[in-house]
Amino acid sequence: MAERNIIVVGTSSGGIDALIKMVQGLPVGFPASVFVVCHIPPGGRSVLPDILSRSGKLLATHAQAGEHFQPGQIYVAPPDRHMLLAPDGRIQLTRGARENHHRPAVDPLFRSAARYYGSRVIGVILTGALYNGTAGLLAIRAAGGLAVVQDPSDALVAAMPQNAVDIAGADHLVSAVELAPLLTRLIKTSIGAPGGDGMDPIETMPEVVEQDMAKQIANRRRGDVSVLTCPECGGSLWQVDQALPRFRCHVGHAYNGEALLADQTLALEAALWTAVRGFREKAVLSRQLEAVERGKGNLEAADRFREQAEQSSQYGELILKHVLHAEPVNGAGPGDPDVQDSTP
């Protein structure tokens, strides 16, 4: 019989204190794997695994891409990476698009757990702001999993648990200190009938996007909103219902197809130069911070800034070499996807 042996936890503001209270009560030999997403600035250094390991009896580590997860261990999403669960018992880390301004974000973890592990999953929402984790908790409950939410009155920031309760609902509403005893009981209970497939509707959107892109290429979106945006104001473009591709945004900017392509190419080239400038500035600032930290004797922080500087310099040079300074192919400009590097 399947067991509830996967616990996914999402938190934000005030979450470290709530997580400490939770892990303090989890016993040695806890027969479930625990996955934690706590919102962290992308350039920051996370010491959360060290804090959790010191606070409780279970080992906490930053998740590693491709590793098999084990019961009795806590896996923390590293900075600037979404943590996902794969169907083969492994962890995936990605630099996918931010969700609700965050990477790592709570919802991607919850969605992947619901999709592949269904009723084996217990989703936990702790203190934090806005609606983070609410959609993921909906997916878990739809797949037959359980929802555990910190009592908003017990949370440092009540919005995240309160929104989860109001929209997704909760099977259990408890204080932070009650989490460990509750989770210990829940993983011993039998699992009922399986729920749905755990597929969040947002996961089907890439297919919808591809279908819309294909219709645009086939010139079958005439008289409808196109998949293109106005180079001047960034608004959506409607395609005129004629065989000749013509477009107009809602404030009045109008283009025929060739004029739109020309303006898009100029805008894209400008964006690429902006990216190069941004990477160079990030490299310079990172080097400055590296020197400051090295002067203080903070070698670990200095090395982290050095790595960011080297990465930023590399990315900027890649854009210069392979796009902006590449020889055009068939007359294409730097904004054309067919541009290739002419160097051996």
Secondary structure, 3 states (H helix, E strand, C coil): CCCCCEEEEEECCCHHHHHHHHHHCCCCCCCCEEEEEECCCCCCCCCHHHHHHHHCCCEEEECCCCCECCCCEEEECCCCCEEEECCCCEEEEECCCCECCECCCHHHHHHHHHHHHHHHEEEEECCCCCCCCHHHHHHHHHCCCEEEEECHHHCCCCHHHHHHHHHHCCCEEECHHHHHHHHHHHCCCCCCCCCCCCCCHHHHHHHHHHHHHHHHHCCCCCCCEEEEECCCCCCEEEECCCCCCEEEECCCCEEEHHHHHHHHHHHHHHHHHHHHHHHHHHHHHHHHHHHHHHHHCCHHHHHHHHHHHHHHHHHHHHHHHHHHCCCCCCCCCCCCCCCCCCCC
